[in-house]
Amino acid sequence: MPQALRKQVQSWRKSLSDSQRVELNSKINFRLRGWFESHPQKVRKDSVWAAYRALAWEWDLAPTYAWLHEQGVRIVYPRIQADGALNFYAADPSQTNQWVRDSQFSGLLQPHPSTPEVDPGALYGVIVPGVAFGLQGERMGAGGGYYDRFLAAHPPILRVAVACEKQVFDELPGQRPDEPKMHVLVTESRALE
């Protein structure tokens, strides 16, 4: 059942036209920035937030990251390690030499291993991608479990998920009770805490 839902949502996402994708992306960025603006304590100068570089089926949050950077927030990005762990690095998106494209993960841009690694204890929050989400904070990722393992190991970190309303369901089938739940879910039309 979870695999069928994952395929259904990914198929819908791939069926979007370029203009639909751009419009939804813009609305999600607008709503996410609005959530941050309404919670200024989460955008303290020198706070550290983990972000992600979008794959083709994920929402591109580069405009929100740029705004956060302007506020003095430090943005760090994930790198999947050989053992399946997810670590975060301080790589600058504008510096191409700080990034490598990983063919094992659909061409995902990841920080170069030579960029500074960030201690997870320094993270205030993490912006989390996903395929589908439930109204109680459940998350269905792409299937690798990287974020699940990281978030389970670091429960104090604030978890903010981003999605389109078509990715949100009353509940998600097959979710284990021990899987980390999101604290906030931001879509193009609302922010749920």
HUHUVEN-V838466 format. One line per field, one symbol per residue. ss: DSSP state (~ for helix, > for strand, _ for the rest). psi: psi as a letter, one per 30 degrees, with the letter a starting at -180 (. if undefined). burial: b if it has 16 or more other C-alpha atoms within 10 Angstrom, else e. Layout:
ss=???
psi=???
burial=???
This chain:
ss=_~~~~~~~~~~~~~~__~~~~~~~~~~~~~~~~~~~~__~~~~____>>>>__________~~~~~~~~~___>>>>>>>_____>>>>______~~~>>>>~~~__>>>>_____>>_~~~__>>>>___>>>____>>_____~~~~~~~~____>>>>>__~~~>>______________>>>____>>_
psi=eeeeeeeeeeeeeffkleeeeeeeeeeeeeeeeeeeefifffhkkglkkkalkkleglkjgeeeeeeeeffgkkklllkklegfljlkkikjffjffgkkkjffhhgkklkkfflkkkkfffkelkjkllelllfgglkjafffgeeeeeeefiffkkjjkkllefgklelkkgkkffkklkekkkaffljk.
burial=eeeebbeebbeebeeeeeeebeebbbbbbbbbbebeeeeeebbeeebbbbbbbeeebbbbbeebbeebbeeebbbbbbbbeeeeebbbbbbebeeeebbeeeeeeeebbbbbeeeebbebeebbbbbbbbbbbbbbbbbbbbeeebbbebbeeeeebbbbbbbbbebbeeebeeeeeeebbbebbbbbeebee
